[in-house]
Amino acid sequence: MGIYRGKWLIRNVDLHINRGEIVTLIGPNGSGKSTCVKAVLGLMGLDEGSVTRARRVRIGYVPQNLKFDDSLPLSVRRLMSLTARHDRASIEAALKEVGIGGLIDKPVQTLSGGEFQRALLARAILRRPDLLVLDEPVQGVDFSGELELYRLIREIRDRLGCGILLVSHDLHIVMAETDRVVCLSTHVCCSGTPVAVADNPEYRRLFGARATEVLAIYRHHHDHNHNAHGDILPLPPEGSHKDEDHRHDG
Amino acid sequence: MMDDFFVRAMVAGIGVAIIAGPLGCFIVWRRMAYFGETIAHSALLGVSFGLLLDTHTGLTVFATAAAIALFLLLLQRSSRHSSDALLGILSHATLALGLVMIGFMTWIRVDLIGYLFGDILAVSTGDIAIIYGGGAAVLAVLVAIWRPLLAETASFDLAEVEGLRPHLARLIFMLMIAAVIAIAMKIVGILLITALLVIPAVTARRFAASPEMMAVAAALIGIAAVAGGMGASLRLDTPAGPSIVTAAFLLFLLSQWPGLKRPGSRM
């Protein structure tokens, strides 16, 4: 698919997301990650190619840079039913699932960065989504919080069996929790398993010196986290009806 | 001492406060105070059209305000200028244009002060019918689109992805603002309408733990401002519209008193 707004924001991007699979988009600023996400969600019109969604696919979305004005009195509970009514029990269950069960009556403006992102995740999973789209879900979260959030996202995938499209600013933290990485720089510069992408010279060229740390950090995690090992391997999707197909002309 | 005209004015003012409170909350949440001001100013242009065509000014005010609101939406999407600058241009251009057009119409005498600052004591039973009839319609629509509009206020993209049709909600909201301005113009006047929308809403923030609670509280505070302002205006012989806005302002100052509880705040 391609999107043209005076220049090509993204072009020749081909992307599939299967049920039960975590696909991570990485790339430097301005590489078209958010544009790509908006195209998948149908928020931006395409100038080339198409987006194909499985029929009646339910999408849960955590937008980037969501902020609530201080003038809006909004408790966590009310945030949960912002776009659709949910009963109290399922709201409590969703909040417990993301580990912030005790914050149900707190105003959203008083949450820390990590708590707020968890609340947004809970809101998204309340919809029982088939596809979860998370645009930079770790903004405003410190390093250890980031690791925990990514672990939580993987747990959600395991529990719901949904596909997850994740946008991340760089690779090293998400590596252990993702199945497939697509490295964007207006076009797809490389894609594959986290290890394959980290080894790819294109990726190294794009991210420079920082890229070389990635494998070291990853392997360090890997040493201490054998259970996670199986999860990073790309699993063939079983009984998957959902198919995100982005073609491009030429 | 409760004269007929005073009772009518009070009833009309309370009706306007009930509509303005909830809509004003959305204006505050969306940071659209200046937008509201611009639409209100364009009402004078609407008045001049009404006088020119010799029709009910309420209709031409609504049509003009709605047209300017939609025009602004379009401009904001396509223009290279910031929306602040656009509002600055349109807000004063429409006001000036309205004044110039009225100036050309030498064959009619116009109570300009009445349009600009309101003429609540001249409210007729017909006006009251329009306020309550129109107001009930506006509130019914607001209740109907409450969830999509609130979701759109929080995040347009989220509302769109989850199928709430935020474009439609936003469009209807703009038309409701235009309607309220047409309805409320006679009470506090073109230059003070935004105050009745914004001040009760901001005052209500301190006492509200949910959006719905804030909307109700804003309506109640608006009613208190109308009652207080009208009472003071009768006793002190001050102009009614400005007295209402002053009363609202005093309530706002009172609400900022330290020690009053404000749910949902870090203060």
Interface residues (C-beta under 8 A of the other chain):
Chain A: K38 L41 G42 L43 I59 Y61 P63 L66 F68 D69 D70 S71 L72 P73 L74 S75 R78 L82 T83 A84 P107 Q109 T110 R127 V133
Chain B: V28 W29 R31 R147 L150 A151 T153 A154 S155 D157 L158 A159 E160 V161 E162 L164 A201 V202 R205 A208 A209 S210 P211 M213 M214 P263 G264 S265 R266
